[in-house]
Amino acid sequence: MAATTSTPVDLSAALVMTPTALADWLVVLPPALMIGLGAVLMMLRHRIRLHGPIAIAGLALLVLIDALLLWKVLAEGPVTMVMGRWLPPFGIAFSVDVFGAVMALVSAVVALAAAVAALSDISDSGLRYGFFPFLLLLMAGVSGAFLTGDIFNLYVWFEVLLISSFGLLILGSEREQIDGAMKYAVLNLLGTTFFLIAVGYLYAVFGTLNMADLVLKVRSASGAPLMTLSALFILAFAMKAAAFPVNFWLPASYHTPRITVSALFGGLLTKIGIYALLRVMVMLFPLQTEELSLVVAVVAALTMVLAALSMIAQNDLRRLAGYAVIAGIGNMMAGIAIGSVAGLSGAIFYALHSILAMTALYLVIGRAAALTGQWTLQSIGGIYARQPGFAFVSLALFFAVAGLPPFSGLWPKIVLVKASLDIGAWWLAGSILLSGFLSTIALGRVFLFAYWRPAAVPLAVPARLDWRAFGPILALVLLITGFGLFPEWPLALSQQAAGGLLDPSAYIGSVFPTGGAQ
């Protein structure tokens, strides 16, 4: 008989041998919670009255989890958890730093606000067709995109949120919605295709998709087609973020769904494109980003100025809000083009502000339309006489969106203007100021026509205050005001996040505690 031998195998070279700390599960809990609750709601598809309370409770729990995750990252530094115990770069990593944690937290806050607003906006038909399951699946994709440490899984989470956004976009099945969904789908799928091509090319060159491992390999690469890869990623993410000249899909589609859906899209989806630009370009390809900075700066200036001009030209309030979203994207891309800690922190601060402000802007427009029964400036009027409190809150939001004091939109613009002047880009600073001035004119026109001007005909819609609609607006505007009056905390977080992108050593250390890829 052959002798049996047993050779001990050292699994520590390939696997994580120590148990995962309970607190580290916070890294993967947000997407897992959203997917799990979405499945629960699908099982309760015949009891749609339970969908709202369950989804709101789940999103409130998501806010708490993201707040705890941010607190952990601030206290201990970046945190990494790998799937299946396989050590990176072979195990799929969830890695979160200050940037990812703060973006996830603010996104969860606006999703909770939108879920509450949906109670008064989404009909029983929309609930039966799955509004709340789609919302939770969307947040699973958003959370996963902010928390993943693997660039292919960033693509996967993009697909998750795109699938759910298609479902949300066509709730109601009206002709206008189908038309908007087609434009949205074609352009976003095109951007996703460029993203996938870039990811495949990246893997072919470096043999890894772990972001921390890529940082190390790109730094030591010689002869690799880094400029081609950078251009592909910029094109893909610029389409996702709705930057000029690939932004025409946004104003053609965001005005078609229910206003709560538009609020979610305006607040969240384009910011994920900006997040991906910052994460991939600044952290992985810093030299190439610097070489392409003039191109990015020109795109940023054209994006913000042309969008602000388009705001003035709009008669439909929903289309006006879409161009306001695009104008904000230009400001964020200006920070990426500047590339310094100040420029990047201004872009991140503006992204946090824009998530809150754009969600609130769409909700305000929806409330104004509910009061008057109209969406166009030529037909709407008399809101101040009917609800002065709502008019005051709306005016504060308009000030914030335009970047006027004392609200949150002011400070990132000041940071971006100063950072532009520090590098001698006076024309970029002028574009930021011009965009803000034009946005002020556009939103002032909205207030004068829709709020201050008397209604042309008596309005039959009751002026009763619906707290399911007004409560989320008030909460978001209070947050925006708080960020404006006390900007130190969000500015400090933004600076810390920008520093982590420019010097990712702590991020790499959380993935490879021993100092390098295994």
BAMI-682868 format. One record per residue (C-alpha): residue in one letter; x, y, z. Coordinates in pm, whole numbers, plus 50000, padded with zeros to 5 digits. Each point is the difference from the previous one (the first is absolute). Layout:
BEGIN
aXYZ;...
! end
This chain:
BEGIN
m500005000050000;a501145035349929;a500875019350309;t497785029450077;t501775032550070;s498635033150107;t501825032149924;p498965030150204;v498865029249789;d500615035750109;l496645015949924;s501075033250151;a501725008549671;a496674999749818;l497215003950255;v499065022950284;m500424977450301;t498695022750276;p496275005050058;t498565031949857;a499365025950268;l496325007150052;a500445037149924;d501604992149662;w496694985549880;l498805035949977;v501905002149671;v497814974549819;l496795004650198;p498545029649799;p499634982049663;a499124967150171;l497245016950202;m498535017249695;i499994968249789;g498504979850285;l497225025050069;g499295003149629;a499494962249989;v497685002050302;l497875026149826;m499804978149690;m498654971950217;l497455024750138;r498985011849651;h496334993950079;r500165021450316;i501145032849855;r498885020050306;l502934984950188;h502565010649741;g500305036350110;p500474994150375;i502464971449942;a502045019649746;i500115031350217;a501074979750305;g502674982749790;l501355032849861;a500065015250349;l502074969850107;l502245005749696;v500635035950114;l500994987050344;i502314973449854;d501705025049769;a500405024650290;l501664972850210;l502224990649705;l501125036049955;w500715002750372;k502104968049984;v501975012249700;l500675033850163;a501164982650318;e502054971549849;g500735008849637;p498904981449685;v498414965950055;t500134969849768;m498074967349999;v500554972449743;m497474974749877;g500524962950057;r503025006350225;w502255001449691;l502785025350042;p500065028849752;p500585004949715;f498334966249938;g497165004650246;i497385025949910;a500575029150237;f497625025050151;s502195029450100;v498675032150148;d501785032450081;v498655034050105;f498975008749644;g497934968749947;a498505000550349;v498825036249991;m498544996149650;a498124968850109;l498625017650309;v498715030849816;s498504977949728;a498144979650262;v498615032050152;v498505011949670;a498654965249924;l498185000550334;a498585034449921;a498844988049657;a498374969150150;v497955021850236;a499055023449714;a498924969949794;l497194993050245;s498135029749854;d501314998049643;i499944963549893;s496574985549919;d498804965150085;s500784990249643;g503605011450045;l500234980550324;r498654968549834;y502595003549724;g502745000350263;f501075035650082;f501434991750344;p501784967749896;f501575019249710;l500995027850241;l501734975550235;l501764983049709;l501145034249879;m501475007250343;a501734966149999;g501765010649679;v500795034850132;s501384986450330;g502014972949826;a501555025049759;f501185022150287;l501364971250208;t501624976049754;g503754997349968;d499944981549669;i499595018549671;f498094971749830;n497564999250289;l499645037649960;y498734991349651;v497704973250146;w498465024450248;f499525024849717;e497994973049823;v497934993250312;l498985036350039;l499395003749625;i497624970249993;s498025013750293;s500015035249851;f498464986549678;g497164985450206;l499465032550189;l500125020549682;i497084982449831;l497684996750300;g496655010749859;s500794988849643;e499035033449847;r501175008649647;e502265028050129;q501624976450251;i500734973349739;d501555026249773;g502185013550283;a500974964950106;m501214991449649;k502305030349988;y501204993350353;a500634963149928;v501855004149671;l502435026550122;n500634983650337;l500554966149842;l502475016349764;g501855014950295;t499924966450177;t501464983449690;f502935024550000;f500464992850370;l500074962349942;i502455003549711;a502295020850222;v499764974550282;g500834971249763;y502935019349856;l501205008150352;y499934963350101;a501804989749682;v502815024350079;f500394995350376;g498374966550082;t498105014050299;l496895020550070;n500515006850369;m500305037950029;a502734999850265;d502024974949797;l499485021049688;v501395030850175;l503214980950070;k500254985149650;v499205032249812;r502715018450194;s502634975249880;a498614995249647;s502195008349704;g498764998849644;a496404993250102;p497265018349803;l499035021050300;m498855030249801;t497654978649791;l498564984250312;s499575034050163;a498195014149697;l497614970149992;f499185003550369;i499475037749972;l497644995249703;a498014972850178;f499665018650327;a499345033549833;m497004983949827;k498804986450333;a500455034150162;a498265018349712;a502945022549911;f500135019949675;p499724989349717;v498554966150102;n497335014050233;f496995003149772;w498444968050135;l499375015350345;p497635029149918;a498294976949747;s499154973850264;y500025013550357;h496795020149949;t497944969449901;p499594978150315;r498195007450325;i501615029550175;t501284978650288;v501864978449748;s501425031149834;a501145012050343;l501854967450062;f501625000849658;g500965036750020;g501484995950346;l501824966949961;l500734985949656;t502225026849848;k501995002550325;i500984963649965;g501615009349670;i501915027950176;y500964975950281;a501364975349744;l501965027649825;l501595010550327;r500674964750121;v501414985949677;m501685030049841;v501435017650305;m500994969050197;l501004976249720;f501195023049718;p501205032550163;l502665008349740;q497664993949709;t497305020650168;e502465028650033;e500904997749631;l496315000349904;s499125027350248;l499605027349736;v497534978749804;v498044992250317;a500035037050096;v498625010749661;v497294973350022;a499175011950353;a499705036549895;l497804991949700;t497854976750209;m499245025150273;v499555031149783;l497884984149726;a497844982350257;a499425032550190;l499035017549676;s497614971449926;m498405004650342;i499025035549902;a498484987749674;q497764973750160;n496265003250046;d499454965150148;l501164999350362;r501094963649980;r502305006949705;l501385030250184;a500904977550293;g501754976049762;y502255027849874;a500675010450361;v501334964850059;i502295003149697;a501295034350109;g501064984750331;i501874972349819;g502095026749829;n501035014250336;m501074965850125;m502004992749685;a501765033550046;g501334987050331;i501264968349830;a501755020949736;i501725021550264;g501284968650169;s501345015450321;v498724991550348;a497975032249994;g498544992649657;l499084964150083;s498565009350340;g497895026649827;a498714973749754;i499174975650280;f498325026850213;y498005010849695;a498974963749938;l498684996950357;h498135032949959;s498634990049661;i498654966550121;l497895018350257;a499125030649792;m499014982849676;t497794975050182;a498325028750185;l499655020749679;y498024973049823;l497834994450308;v499315037650021;i499005000749633;g497714970450057;r498365017350296;a499575032049799;a498334980549720;a497744982250249;l498865033850136;t499305015549660;g499344970549772;q502585013049750;w503654993549906;t500755030249781;l500985035150100;q497485015749764;s497134982350181;i501114998550362;g499655027550263;g498665010750336;i501964975750217;y501175026350250;a496405011050065;r498894964050056;q502924986850208;p502505026750114;g501904975250216;f500634977149705;a500985030449792;f502595010450261;v501524964950006;s500074999649619;l501795033549988;a502654987350242;l500534969849775;f500285021849690;f502675020550176;a501894968150084;v499834986349645;a501265033149860;g502895000350250;l498865030250200;p500595005350373;p499394987750260;f499334965549853;s502134969849915;g500485008149631;l502105030450086;w503024983750164;p501044974249738;k499785027349735;i502265022550207;v502474971350038;l499894992349626;v500405036449895;k502985004850231;a501584967249886;s499555010849636;l501655033650063;d502864983150189;i501004981149684;g499425030249773;a496814986349839;w498135033150021;w497704989849713;l498894969250195;a499325021250309;g498045024049778;s497954970949861;i499074988850352;l498905035350092;l498155005149669;s498174967050042;g498915010150349;f498825034049876;l497964984649718;s498534974150236;t498965028250234;i498155017049714;a498284967649899;l498854991150352;g499045036250077;r497804998749691;v498364968450135;f499275016450334;l498605031849845;f497774981549753;a498904969450195;y499945013450355;w499675038050000;r497815005749695;p496274995950070;a498324969549851;a498345007149665;v496944979350092;p498644988150337;l501644967450097;a497784970950090;v502754979850171;p499725002950381;a502785018950176;r500104974650284;l503554992750113;d500914963449941;w502814991650239;r500904968649806;a500985023149714;f501195030650192;g501834982150285;p502814985549781;i500455033849829;l500305017950333;a502454974150135;l502265002849695;v499935038150000;l500885000150371;l503004977849924;i501035022849714;t499675030350230;g501994982450271;f502804992349753;g499995036649902;l500005014650351;f502484974650139;p502194989649705;e502994989250207;w498944963650039;p499084992349635;l503045019649882;a502294980550234;l498494967149878;s500445010949639;q503635009550059;q500694966950171;a498324981449714;a502035019549741;g503214993050189;g499184962949999;l499615000349621;l503285018249941;d501904978750253;p498304965750008;s502624983850224;a497484994850283;y497494985349751;i502674976449865;g501044990950355;s496474989450087;v499974976149700;f503594987650035;p500955002950367;t503344983149931;g501005027149753;g499284985849657;a498014976149787;q500244963850100;
! end
